[in-house]
């Protein structure tokens, strides 16, 4: 192995497979929930929450943000908060289309 390869091997195989297993388990829970008869708002909250956890794991470990400098994290986290806030604000507006649809 070269010295350049050693510098980039921050994550060991055990950690990669552990994160992968958590992502797989969370996906399994999401698929299971898709077949359950839950209220629409409960289903959306659960699936969005699980998706945020999965996105955090992917960004933290597979995009290596967990190992980056704090300045990069402090740049990306506020942007993510703004995007999630905008989705939370504008998503309920899309539900009005259900009421506008002719029966």
N, C-alpha and C positions, 0 to 999 in steps of 0.2 A: 504494500500500500504506500501511496505517496503521502507526503506531508499535507498536501492540499486536501486529500480525501479525509484525513484524520480530523481536520479542522471542522468539517461540515457534518460529522457524525455525532451530533448532539444527542439525538434520540437513539436509544438502543432498540433492538428488535422486540424485546419484551414490552416496552412502552408502546411501540407502534401497534403491535398485535392487541394490546390491552385497549387502546383507544379504538381500534377497529372493532373489537368485540362489543364495546359500549355502543358504538354507532350502529352496529348490526342489531343489538338488542333494542335500542330505541326505535329503529325502523320496524322491527317486529311488533313492538307495542303500537306503533302508528297503524300498521296494517290491521292488527287485531281490533283497534278502536274503529277503524273504517267499517267493520262488519257489525259493530254494536249499534243498537238503536238508542242513541243518545239525543238529547235536545240539540238543536243546531248551534246555539251559542256555547253550550258546554263543549261540543265537539270542536268548534273553532278555537276556543281557548286552550283546550288540551293539545290539539295538533300544532297550534302556533307556539305554545310553550315548549313542546318537545322539539320542534324545528329550531327554535332559538338555542336550545341546549346543544343540538347537533351542529348548528352553525358555529357556536362557540368552540366546540371540540375541534372542528375542522380548521377554523382559523387559528386556534391556539397551537395545535400540534402539527397538522399537515401543511399549513402555511407558515409555520415556525414563528408565529407572532409571540408565543410564550417565551421565546428565547431572544427576542429583539429588545432594543433599547426602549426605555419608557417613553421617549419622545414620539416614537412611531405609534405606540399604543395610544398615547394621549391625542394623537392626530386622528386615528381611525375610530376610536370609541365614540367621540362626540358625533361624528358623521353617521355612525350606525344608529345612535340614539335619535338623531333627526329623522332618518329614514323610517325607523319604526314608529316614531311619533306621527309622521305624515301618513303612514299607512293606517294607523289607528284613527286618525282624524277623517280620512277620506273613504275608508272601507265601509263604514255604515251608510254613506251616501249611495253606494252601489246597491244596497238592499231596497232602495226606493223603486228600482226597476221592477221588482216583484209586484209592487202595487200598481204600476203603470201598465203591466201586461194585460191585454184583454183576456177575459176568462173564457 
